Amino acid sequence: MSNTEKPANSGSSREERLAAKLRENLRRRKAQSRAMEDTQTQISDSQG
């Protein structure tokens, strides 16, 4: 047995970390999408 082996819970903590990053990324992209929609709506409202 070598000391370089990772603990058994490292896989789950990695998955948790990745899942948290994905959720954060999704929230950020949704916020950006909403901001772009608002901008497009304001532009079309002011033109017409």
N, C-alpha and C positions, 0 to 999 in steps of 0.2 A: 504494500500500500504506500503510495507516494503522497507527499504533502501538497502536491499541486492540484489534487482533485477539488472540484468546486463543491460547495455544500448543496444538498438536494433542493433547498428552497431557492436557489439562484435562478432557476428556470421560471418559477412562478413570479418572482419579483421582477424579472425581465418582462414577462408578459404583462404584469400590472403596469409597469412603467410605459411600455409601448401602448397599452390601451389608454392610459391617461394622456399620452402625447396625441394619440389619434382623436380623442374627444376634444382636446384643446384646439387642435388644428381644425376640426369640424366647426367648432364654435366660431373661430376666427374667420373661416371662409364664409360661414353664414352671415356674420356681421358685415363682412366686405360685400357680399351679395346684396344684402339689404341696403347698404349705403349706396351701391351703384344703382339699385332700383329707385331709390329716393331721388338721386341725382337725375336719372332719366325722366322720372315723373315731373320734376320741377322744370326741366328743360322743355318738355313737351307742353306743359301747362302754360309756360311763359310765351311760347311761340304761337299758340293757337287759340 
